[in-house]
């Protein structure tokens, strides 16, 4: 009779260990799944921001090429020629942002 009881206890202990391993594996898998989903979401955000930055860079490059044009000069050299940007009715002309600002009279020191 004690031998049957020992076998029964060992079987219960073995079953408990197996259930513990399954529980730990299940929790680990669920945590890995959540971490993977977060990583994918962050990757999508980074990818979208990268695309926005690339578009911004392309627009800046086009604006730069509109203002500065490379003119092949004589003697195999190139020179950069500045061409003023076209007038944009939505923006004031260059240098006009300081119009209307009055300079202050010079202050006199103590004396």
Protein Blocks (a to p, Z undefined) as FASTA:
>chain_A
ZZmmmmmmmmmmmmmmmmmmmmmmmmmmmmmmmmmmmmmmmmmmmmmmmmmmmmmmmmmm
mmmmmmpccdddehhiacdddddddddfkbccehilmgoiacdddddddZZ
